[in-house]
Amino acid sequence: MTLYLLYILVSFVVSMACGFILIPLIIRFCRANNLYDLPNARKVHKRGIPRLGGICFAPNMLFAAILALIVFNATSSVGNKIQLNLWAAYFIISLLMIYSVGLIDDLVGLGAKTKFIVQIISASILPAANLYINNLYGLLGIYTIPYWIGAPLTVFVIVFIVNAMNLIDGIDGLSAGLSFISLGGFLVFFALEGMFVYCVLIAGLMGVILAFMYFNIFGKSDKGTKIFMGDSGSLTIGFILGVMLIKYSMMNTVVMPVKNDRLIMACTLLIVPVFDVCRVIIVRSRHRKPIFDADKNHIHHKMMRAGLTQHGALRSILGMEIIFIMLNICLSKFINFNYIVITDIIVWMLFQTVINHFIRKNGKKEFLIEAETMTEQ
């Protein structure tokens, strides 16, 4: 166990060190080639910010993980050596597809339809490798589900999470911070199951995210030390989190023993971005707005209208995610999966009620109504 933890730490440190080396170089590259995320009416920043911070996420993660595994194999006995299997090859192929489309979008721009199609194709590779949702653990009374239902459900879940992480990337450190918490949770879950290869991979991604957060949160735009992750980062993170959710929640007694709380625990690690996207879709539908149109009605926008600063909103949302995780860990020991979901929805609605109260107190209106007024003028 101690040796495995050492290799996990190696992956984390190597990736973080590479991040601190590479990100300043990426900032200089963006400045030299005028690759900026420019401000507009929907965004909160006031000047152009380099947008390629996420370009180093996937390479750093894979480099650090592979290096740690090479060291592990070189220092282990023959029977303990780790070999990449077919599923790993499928995962790397699909990850590179998502990463490439995000990078191209950051460099030259891509249409939403093109990105959506690539996301579906990438997610579809995983069920082809026999990785899919095969059990709902009693959600709505449903347990085992067949492949022909589980495969498209898997594609839907992964694409949904990819876009949820992309859409919540609206203020400094938010998408990265939520991802860091989620990845930390998956690292603990997989470590408890003895699946240390996944822990090494996760640690590699967490290391570079931590380095990125330093420049994203504490960097100064006027001094040229600030950077955004861009789609190459948010799409990559979302895809990996989606894959980890499917891997951990899939019932496979050959790999992990059966636990009825797997699905709810995996979903809890992503509950804030998922709930936020669901709420935004409902609000847009009620106002008869296209659900794919951008607006300023996400949770971070609402908190800032309620009077919080960017960093205040960041701390509040990250704290909200931690509260949900702690709450569901406790509830899973006492009540049924379905009652936990109902409890989560009630807690989320209470959060929204409190936020809306402070928005009204500050004399702010819903952004969708404001947008309509601005259009009429």
C-alpha positions in Angstrom: 0.0 0.0 0.0 2.7 2.5 1.0 4.6 1.8 -2.3 1.4 2.4 -4.3 0.9 5.7 -2.5 4.4 6.8 -3.4 3.8 6.3 -7.1 0.5 8.2 -6.8 2.5 11.0 -5.2 5.1 10.8 -7.9 2.5 11.2 -10.6 0.9 14.2 -8.8 4.3 16.0 -8.2 5.6 15.4 -11.7 2.5 16.7 -13.3 2.3 19.8 -11.1 6.0 20.6 -11.7 5.5 20.3 -15.4 2.4 22.5 -15.1 4.3 25.3 -13.4 7.0 25.1 -16.1 4.7 24.9 -19.1 1.9 27.3 -18.3 4.1 30.5 -18.3 5.4 29.3 -21.7 1.8 28.9 -22.9 1.0 32.4 -21.7 3.9 33.8 -23.7 2.8 31.8 -26.8 -0.7 33.1 -26.5 0.5 36.7 -26.1 2.8 36.4 -29.1 0.0 34.9 -31.3 -2.9 37.1 -30.0 -4.8 34.0 -28.6 -7.1 35.7 -26.1 -10.5 35.1 -24.6 -12.0 38.5 -25.2 -14.6 40.0 -22.9 -18.2 40.4 -23.9 -21.6 41.1 -22.3 -21.8 37.5 -20.9 -18.3 37.2 -19.5 -17.1 38.7 -16.2 -13.5 39.6 -17.2 -12.7 43.1 -18.5 -9.7 42.5 -20.7 -8.4 39.8 -23.0 -6.9 36.7 -21.2 -4.8 33.9 -22.8 -7.1 30.9 -23.3 -4.9 27.8 -23.8 -4.2 26.8 -20.2 -5.9 23.5 -20.7 -3.6 22.5 -23.6 -1.2 20.9 -21.1 -3.9 18.9 -19.1 -4.0 15.7 -21.0 -0.3 15.6 -22.0 0.8 16.3 -18.4 -1.6 13.7 -17.0 -0.5 11.0 -19.4 3.2 11.8 -19.1 3.1 11.7 -15.3 1.0 8.6 -15.1 3.1 6.7 -17.7 6.3 7.8 -15.9 5.0 6.6 -12.6 3.9 3.3 -14.1 7.3 2.8 -15.8 9.0 3.3 -12.5 6.6 1.0 -10.8 7.2 -1.8 -13.4 10.9 -1.3 -13.2 11.0 -1.7 -9.4 8.4 -4.5 -9.1 8.6 -8.2 -9.3 7.4 -9.9 -12.5 4.0 -10.8 -11.1 3.2 -7.3 -10.0 3.9 -5.5 -13.3 1.1 -3.4 -14.8 0.3 -3.7 -18.5 -2.0 -1.6 -20.6 -5.1 -3.4 -21.8 -7.5 -2.9 -24.7 -9.8 -0.7 -22.6 -6.9 1.7 -21.9 -6.1 2.0 -25.6 -9.8 2.8 -26.3 -9.8 5.4 -23.5 -6.7 7.1 -24.8 -8.1 7.3 -28.3 -11.4 8.8 -27.2 -9.5 11.2 -24.9 -7.3 12.4 -27.7 -10.4 13.0 -29.9 -12.0 15.2 -27.2 -8.7 17.0 -26.5 -8.1 17.7 -30.2 -11.5 19.2 -30.9 -11.1 21.4 -27.8 -7.6 22.5 -28.9 -8.8 23.3 -32.5 -11.7 25.3 -31.1 -9.4 27.3 -28.9 -7.0 28.0 -31.8 -9.4 28.7 -34.7 -12.9 28.1 -33.5 -15.4 25.3 -34.2 -19.1 25.2 -34.5 -21.1 23.8 -31.6 -22.6 21.1 -33.9 -19.1 19.8 -34.8 -18.0 19.7 -31.2 -21.2 17.9 -30.2 -20.7 15.2 -32.9 -17.1 14.5 -31.8 -18.2 14.3 -28.2 -20.8 11.6 -29.1 -18.3 9.7 -31.2 -15.7 9.8 -28.4 -18.2 8.7 -25.8 -19.4 5.9 -28.1 -16.0 4.3 -28.1 -16.3 3.4 -24.4 -19.3 1.1 -24.7 -17.6 -0.5 -27.6 -14.8 -1.4 -25.1 -17.6 -2.9 -22.8 -17.5 0.1 -20.4 -21.1 1.2 -19.8 -23.8 1.7 -17.2 -25.2 -1.7 -16.4 -26.9 -1.1 -13.1 -28.9 1.7 -11.6 -28.7 0.3 -8.1 -32.4 0.8 -7.4 -32.9 4.3 -8.8 -36.6 4.5 -9.6 -36.7 0.8 -8.7 -34.4 -0.1 -11.6 -31.4 -2.4 -11.1 -29.7 -4.4 -13.9 -30.1 -2.9 -17.3 -29.2 -4.5 -20.7 -26.4 -3.3 -23.0 -28.8 -1.8 -25.6 -30.1 0.6 -22.9 -26.8 1.0 -21.0 -24.7 1.9 -24.0 -26.7 4.9 -25.2 -27.3 6.0 -21.6 -23.5 6.0 -21.1 -23.0 8.2 -24.1 -25.7 10.6 -22.9 -24.2 10.8 -19.4 -20.6 11.4 -20.7 -21.7 14.1 -23.2 -23.8 15.7 -20.5 -21.0 15.9 -18.0 -18.5 17.2 -20.7 -20.9 20.1 -21.4 -21.7 20.7 -17.8 -18.0 21.2 -16.9 -17.6 23.4 -20.0 -20.7 25.6 -19.1 -19.7 26.1 -15.5 -16.3 27.4 -16.5 -17.4 31.0 -16.0 -15.3 32.5 -13.2 -11.7 32.0 -12.1 -11.0 28.6 -10.6 -14.6 27.3 -10.6 -14.4 24.5 -13.2 -10.9 23.6 -12.1 -11.8 23.8 -8.4 -14.9 21.6 -8.8 -12.9 19.2 -10.9 -10.1 19.0 -8.3 -12.6 18.1 -5.6 -14.3 15.5 -7.8 -11.0 13.9 -8.9 -9.9 13.8 -5.2 -13.1 11.9 -4.4 -12.6 9.4 -7.2 -8.9 9.0 -6.2 -10.1 8.0 -2.6 -12.8 5.7 -4.0 -10.5 3.9 -6.4 -7.8 3.6 -3.7 -10.2 2.0 -1.3 -11.0 -0.6 -4.0 -7.3 -1.2 -4.6 -7.5 0.1 -8.2 -4.2 2.1 -8.1 -3.7 2.5 -11.8 -6.7 4.8 -11.9 -5.4 6.6 -8.8 -2.1 7.3 -10.6 -3.9 8.7 -13.7 -6.2 10.9 -11.5 -3.2 12.2 -9.5 -1.5 13.2 -12.7 -4.5 15.3 -13.7 -4.9 16.8 -10.2 -1.3 17.9 -10.3 -1.6 20.0 -13.4 -5.0 21.4 -12.4 -3.5 22.6 -9.2 -0.7 24.4 -11.1 -3.3 25.9 -13.5 -5.4 27.1 -10.6 -2.4 29.1 -9.3 -2.2 31.1 -12.5 -5.9 31.3 -13.1 -6.9 32.5 -9.6 -3.8 34.5 -8.5 -2.4 35.5 -11.9 -2.7 39.2 -12.8 -4.1 40.1 -16.3 -2.3 43.4 -16.3 1.0 41.7 -15.6 0.5 38.9 -18.1 0.4 36.0 -15.6 -3.2 35.1 -15.8 -4.7 32.3 -18.1 -8.0 30.5 -18.8 -8.2 26.8 -19.5 -10.3 27.0 -22.7 -12.2 24.2 -24.3 -9.1 22.0 -24.5 -9.1 22.0 -20.7 -12.8 22.0 -19.8 -13.8 19.3 -22.4 -10.8 17.1 -21.4 -11.7 17.4 -17.7 -15.4 16.8 -18.3 -14.7 13.7 -20.4 -12.3 12.2 -17.8 -14.8 12.8 -15.0 -17.5 11.2 -17.0 -15.4 8.1 -17.7 -14.4 7.9 -14.0 -18.1 8.0 -13.0 -19.0 5.2 -15.4 -16.0 3.1 -14.4 -16.7 3.4 -10.7 -20.4 2.9 -10.9 -20.4 0.0 -13.4 -21.1 -3.3 -11.6 -18.3 -5.6 -12.4 -17.6 -8.2 -9.6 -14.3 -9.2 -11.3 -12.9 -5.7 -10.7 -14.8 -4.4 -7.6 -17.2 -5.9 -5.0 -20.8 -4.9 -5.2 -21.7 -1.7 -3.3 -25.2 -0.2 -3.5 -24.0 3.3 -3.0 -21.5 3.4 -6.0 -23.7 5.3 -8.4 -25.0 7.9 -5.9 -21.4 8.5 -4.6 -20.0 8.9 -8.1 -22.9 11.3 -9.1 -22.4 13.3 -5.9 -18.9 14.2 -6.9 -20.4 16.0 -9.9 -23.6 17.2 -8.4 -23.1 21.0 -8.5 -22.3 21.3 -12.3 -25.0 18.7 -13.1 -27.7 20.4 -11.0 -26.7 23.8 -12.4 -27.1 22.7 -16.0 -30.4 21.1 -15.3 -31.7 24.3 -13.6 -30.5 26.4 -16.5 -32.2 24.2 -19.0 -35.5 24.4 -17.1 -35.2 28.2 -16.8 -34.5 28.6 -20.5 -37.4 26.3 -21.4 -39.8 28.3 -19.2 -38.7 31.5 -20.9 -38.9 29.8 -24.3 -35.2 30.4 -25.0 -33.0 27.9 -26.9 -31.4 25.7 -24.3 -28.0 25.9 -26.0 -27.8 29.7 -26.0 -25.3 31.3 -23.7 -26.6 33.5 -20.9 -25.6 34.8 -17.4 -28.0 32.6 -15.4 -25.5 30.0 -14.1 -24.9 29.5 -10.4 -21.8 31.7 -10.4 -23.6 34.5 -12.2 -26.4 34.4 -9.7 -24.1 34.5 -6.7 -22.4 37.5 -8.1 -25.7 39.3 -8.7 -26.5 38.4 -5.0 -23.5 40.5 -4.0 -20.5 38.1 -3.9 -17.2 38.8 -5.5 -15.7 36.3 -8.0 -13.6 34.7 -5.2 -16.6 34.8 -2.8 -18.7 33.0 -5.3 -15.9 30.5 -5.9 -15.6 29.7 -2.2 -19.4 29.4 -1.8 -19.8 27.0 -4.8 -16.9 24.8 -3.8 -18.2 24.8 -0.2 -21.6 23.8 -1.6 -20.1 20.8 -3.4 -18.3 19.7 -0.3 -21.5 20.0 1.7 -23.3 17.7 -0.8 -20.5 15.1 -0.6 -20.5 15.0 3.2 -24.3 15.0 3.3 -24.6 12.1 0.9 -21.8 10.0 2.5 -23.8 10.3 5.8 -27.2 9.6 4.2 -26.0 6.6 2.3 -25.5 4.8 5.6 -29.1 5.2 6.6 -31.6 5.8 3.7 -32.4 4.5 0.3 -30.8 5.8 -2.9 -34.1 7.4 -4.1 -34.5 9.3 -0.9 -31.0 10.7 -1.1 -31.8 12.0 -4.6 -34.9 13.7 -3.3 -33.0 15.2 -0.3 -30.3 16.5 -2.7 -33.0 18.2 -4.9 -34.6 19.8 -1.8 -31.2 21.1 -0.5 -30.4 22.5 -4.0 -33.7 24.3 -4.1 -33.1 25.7 -0.7 -29.7 27.0 -1.9 -31.4 28.6 -4.8 -34.1 30.2 -2.6 -31.4 31.8 -0.4 -29.5 33.1 -3.5 -32.7 34.5 -5.1 -33.5 36.2 -1.8 -30.2 38.1 -1.8 -30.6 38.9 -5.6 -34.0 40.5 -4.9 -32.5 42.3 -1.8 -29.8 43.8 -4.1 -32.5 44.9 -6.5 -31.3 42.6 -9.3 -33.6 41.0 -11.9 -33.3 37.6 -13.6 -30.7 37.9 -16.4 -33.1 36.5 -19.0 -35.5 39.4 -18.4 -32.7 41.9 -18.4 -31.4 40.4 -21.7 -34.9 40.8 -23.3 -35.0 44.5 -22.2 -31.5 45.1 -23.6 -32.6 43.6 -26.9 -35.6 45.8 -27.1 -33.6 48.9 -26.5 
